[in-house]
Amino acid sequence: MKNELLKIGPFTVYGYGLMIGIGAIAAYIVTEIRAKRKGMRYELIFSLFWWCLIGGILGAKLLYMITQLKSIIENPKLLLSASEGFVVYGGIIGGIFAGYLFVRRHKLNFLEYFDLVMPQIALAQGFGRIGCLLAGCCYGLQTESPFHIIFHESDYAPNNLPLIPTQPISSILNFLNFFALLLVSKWTKASGQVAGFYLIFYSAGRFIIEFFRGDLERGNVGVLSTSQFISIITFLIGIAIVVIRAIQYKRRSEA
């Protein structure tokens, strides 16, 4: 795959940035449509979108800086990379925090909007991983399996070697997560549970995928990668949200 898709004079269209943009637009459109159907304040979605986007970018960059502090000190130019320098979990945490601030500012029910937005986060991530494929980042381990991918012009992945296709697999898992959460949203009754299931589904998939990643410069906590360590925490948080909200809903119903 090739990250530089198009050049017009000094202007370059990068595959990674293009797919991130497509994912963000798709997430915004679907979120607004679902907000209208649910009778929520859809006129605020555009502003909420920008709050979450900016918070997500800052969070992703901050967590990258934390995990790669030593490398950044040695080579500050790493912060200027167009296709690296972001950690997905930092983006998720930063986006949720920014969204929380926005919703509280407008005196809305945070859990309802949390549920509204999270399926589209998975949708955006699905497109984002296609961007990773185009750039060659987040690549897999070398493999002898016939199920592999070979890069020829990547600045990040090893070229001309069969690698586990972690980017396409991650993209498919994220798209499946999106559709699964739409189904979950139809039968859950307690607000917050859809978001809880997002954390469960994404964390489980990410924890497993990390075993097959070949870009080892991602930081670690003991024998686990940084993302695996965070996955355990977010997985447990997701379970706690689903269970606690179910108990609270049952008690209110009985009362």
C-alpha positions as CSV (number, residue, x, y, z in Angstrom):
1,M,0.0,0.0,0.0
2,K,1.0,3.6,-0.5
3,N,0.4,6.4,2.0
4,E,1.0,9.3,-0.4
5,L,-2.1,8.9,-2.6
6,L,-2.0,12.1,-4.6
7,K,0.4,15.1,-5.0
8,I,-0.7,18.4,-6.5
9,G,2.3,20.7,-6.3
10,P,3.2,21.1,-2.6
11,F,-0.1,19.6,-1.5
12,T,-0.1,15.9,-0.7
13,V,-3.1,13.7,0.1
14,Y,-2.1,11.0,2.6
15,G,-4.0,7.8,2.8
16,Y,-3.9,7.8,6.6
17,G,-5.3,11.3,7.0
18,L,-7.9,10.7,4.3
19,M,-9.3,7.6,6.0
20,I,-9.3,9.4,9.3
21,G,-11.3,12.2,7.7
22,I,-13.8,9.8,6.1
23,G,-14.2,8.0,9.4
24,A,-14.9,11.2,11.2
25,I,-17.4,12.4,8.7
26,A,-19.2,9.1,8.6
27,A,-19.4,9.0,12.4
28,Y,-20.8,12.6,12.5
29,I,-23.5,11.9,9.9
30,V,-24.6,8.6,11.5
31,T,-24.6,10.2,14.9
32,E,-26.9,13.1,13.8
33,I,-29.3,10.7,12.0
34,R,-29.6,8.5,15.1
35,A,-30.0,11.6,17.4
36,K,-33.0,12.7,15.3
37,R,-34.6,9.3,15.4
38,K,-34.2,9.2,19.2
39,G,-35.6,12.6,19.7
40,M,-32.4,14.0,21.1
41,R,-30.9,17.4,20.6
42,Y,-29.4,16.7,17.2
43,E,-28.6,20.4,16.6
44,L,-25.8,20.0,19.2
45,I,-24.2,17.1,17.4
46,F,-22.0,19.2,15.2
47,S,-20.5,21.0,18.2
48,L,-20.2,17.8,20.2
49,F,-18.4,16.2,17.2
50,W,-15.7,18.9,17.3
51,W,-15.3,18.7,21.0
52,C,-14.8,14.9,20.9
53,L,-12.6,15.2,17.8
54,I,-10.2,17.7,19.3
55,G,-10.3,15.9,22.7
56,G,-9.5,12.6,20.9
57,I,-6.6,14.1,19.0
58,L,-5.1,15.6,22.1
59,G,-5.6,12.5,24.1
60,A,-4.1,10.3,21.4
61,K,-1.1,12.5,21.1
62,L,-0.6,12.8,24.9
63,L,-0.7,9.0,25.4
64,Y,1.8,8.6,22.6
65,M,4.1,11.1,24.2
66,I,3.9,9.2,27.5
67,T,4.6,5.8,26.0
68,Q,7.4,7.1,23.7
69,L,8.9,9.8,26.0
70,K,12.5,8.4,25.8
71,S,12.4,8.2,21.9
72,I,10.8,11.6,21.6
73,I,13.5,13.2,23.8
74,E,16.1,11.6,21.5
75,N,14.3,12.5,18.3
76,P,11.7,15.3,18.7
77,K,10.8,15.1,15.0
78,L,8.7,12.0,15.9
79,L,5.9,14.4,17.0
80,L,5.7,15.8,13.5
81,S,4.9,12.4,11.8
82,A,1.7,12.6,9.6
83,S,0.9,8.9,10.0
84,E,2.2,8.1,13.5
85,G,2.4,9.7,16.9
86,F,-1.1,8.8,18.1
87,V,-2.4,6.0,20.4
88,V,-6.0,4.9,19.9
89,Y,-6.7,4.4,23.6
90,G,-5.6,8.0,24.3
91,G,-8.0,9.2,21.6
92,I,-10.9,7.2,23.1
93,I,-10.2,8.5,26.6
94,G,-9.7,12.1,25.5
95,G,-12.8,12.0,23.3
96,I,-15.0,10.7,26.1
97,F,-13.7,13.3,28.5
98,A,-14.2,16.1,26.1
99,G,-17.7,14.8,25.3
100,Y,-18.5,14.6,29.0
101,L,-17.5,18.3,29.5
102,F,-19.7,19.3,26.6
103,V,-22.7,17.4,27.7
104,R,-22.5,18.6,31.3
105,R,-22.1,22.1,30.0
106,H,-25.4,21.8,28.2
107,K,-27.0,20.1,31.3
108,L,-27.8,16.9,29.3
109,N,-27.8,13.2,30.4
110,F,-24.2,12.1,29.8
111,L,-25.0,8.4,29.6
112,E,-27.6,8.8,26.9
113,Y,-25.2,10.7,24.7
114,F,-22.4,8.3,25.7
115,D,-24.6,5.5,24.2
116,L,-25.5,7.6,21.2
117,V,-21.9,8.3,20.2
118,M,-19.9,5.1,21.0
119,P,-21.2,2.9,18.1
120,Q,-20.0,5.6,15.7
121,I,-16.6,5.7,17.4
122,A,-16.2,2.0,16.3
123,L,-17.3,3.0,12.8
124,A,-14.6,5.8,12.6
125,Q,-12.0,3.3,13.9
126,G,-12.9,0.9,11.2
127,F,-12.0,3.5,8.6
128,G,-9.0,4.6,10.6
129,R,-7.4,1.1,10.5
130,I,-7.7,1.2,6.7
131,G,-5.6,4.3,7.0
132,C,-3.1,2.3,9.0
133,L,-3.0,-0.2,6.2
134,L,-2.3,2.5,3.6
135,A,0.5,4.0,5.8
136,G,1.9,0.6,6.8
137,C,1.9,1.5,10.5
138,C,0.4,-0.9,13.2
139,Y,1.7,-3.8,11.2
140,G,1.8,-7.5,12.2
141,L,4.5,-10.0,12.9
142,Q,6.3,-11.8,10.1
143,T,4.5,-15.0,9.2
144,E,4.7,-18.1,7.0
145,S,1.0,-18.4,6.8
146,P,-0.7,-18.0,3.4
147,F,-2.9,-15.5,5.1
148,H,-0.5,-12.5,5.0
149,I,0.2,-9.1,3.5
150,I,3.4,-7.8,1.9
151,F,4.3,-4.1,1.8
152,H,6.5,-2.8,-0.9
153,E,6.6,1.0,-0.4
154,S,6.0,1.5,3.4
155,D,8.1,3.9,5.5
156,Y,7.1,2.0,8.6
157,A,6.4,-1.7,8.0
158,P,9.2,-4.1,6.9
159,N,9.0,-4.2,3.1
160,N,8.9,-7.4,1.0
161,L,8.2,-9.7,3.9
162,P,4.9,-11.6,4.6
163,L,3.3,-10.1,7.7
164,I,0.1,-10.9,9.6
165,P,-2.5,-8.4,8.3
166,T,-3.3,-6.9,11.6
167,Q,-4.7,-3.6,10.1
168,P,-7.4,-5.3,7.9
169,I,-8.3,-7.6,10.8
170,S,-8.6,-4.6,13.2
171,S,-10.7,-2.7,10.6
172,I,-13.1,-5.6,10.2
173,L,-13.4,-6.1,14.0
174,N,-14.3,-2.4,14.4
175,F,-16.9,-2.5,11.7
176,L,-18.4,-5.6,13.3
177,N,-18.3,-3.8,16.7
178,F,-20.3,-0.9,15.1
179,F,-23.1,-3.1,13.8
180,A,-23.1,-5.2,17.0
181,L,-23.6,-2.0,19.0
182,L,-26.5,-0.9,16.8
183,L,-28.2,-4.2,17.6
184,V,-27.4,-3.9,21.3
185,S,-28.9,-0.4,21.4
186,K,-32.3,-1.9,20.3
187,W,-32.6,-4.2,23.3
188,T,-30.8,-2.5,26.1
189,K,-33.0,-0.5,28.5
190,A,-30.6,1.2,30.9
191,S,-28.6,4.1,29.5
192,G,-24.9,3.6,29.5
193,Q,-25.0,-0.1,28.6
194,V,-24.3,0.4,24.9
195,A,-21.1,2.3,25.8
196,G,-20.3,-0.4,28.3
197,F,-20.5,-3.0,25.6
198,Y,-18.3,-0.9,23.3
199,L,-15.6,-1.0,26.0
200,I,-16.1,-4.8,26.3
201,F,-16.0,-5.6,22.6
202,Y,-13.2,-3.2,21.7
203,S,-11.0,-4.1,24.6
204,A,-11.3,-7.9,24.0
205,G,-10.5,-7.5,20.3
206,R,-7.6,-5.1,20.9
207,F,-6.1,-7.3,23.7
208,I,-5.9,-10.3,21.3
209,I,-4.7,-8.3,18.2
210,E,-1.8,-7.0,20.3
211,F,-0.2,-10.5,20.4
212,F,0.1,-10.3,16.6
213,R,1.5,-6.8,16.2
214,G,5.0,-6.5,15.0
215,D,5.6,-2.8,15.8
216,L,7.2,-3.3,19.2
217,E,7.9,0.4,19.9
218,R,4.5,0.8,21.6
219,G,5.6,0.8,25.2
220,N,4.9,-1.9,27.7
221,V,3.7,-2.6,31.3
222,G,5.5,-5.7,32.4
223,V,4.9,-8.5,29.9
224,L,1.9,-6.7,28.4
225,S,1.9,-3.9,25.8
226,T,0.6,-0.6,27.0
227,S,-2.6,-1.2,25.0
228,Q,-3.1,-4.6,26.5
229,F,-2.7,-3.2,30.0
230,I,-5.3,-0.5,29.3
231,S,-7.6,-3.1,27.6
232,I,-7.8,-5.1,30.8
233,I,-8.9,-1.9,32.7
234,T,-11.4,-0.8,30.1
235,F,-12.8,-4.3,29.7
236,L,-13.5,-4.4,33.5
237,I,-15.0,-0.9,33.4
238,G,-17.2,-2.0,30.5
239,I,-18.5,-5.0,32.5
240,A,-19.0,-2.8,35.6
241,I,-21.1,-0.3,33.6
242,V,-23.3,-2.9,32.0
243,V,-23.9,-4.8,35.3
244,I,-24.4,-1.8,37.6
245,R,-26.7,0.0,35.1
246,A,-28.8,-3.2,34.8
247,I,-29.1,-3.5,38.6
248,Q,-30.1,0.1,38.9
249,Y,-32.7,-0.2,36.1
250,K,-34.2,-3.3,37.7
251,R,-34.4,-1.6,41.1
252,R,-36.2,1.5,39.6
253,S,-38.6,-0.8,37.8
254,E,-39.5,-2.7,40.9
255,A,-39.9,0.5,42.9
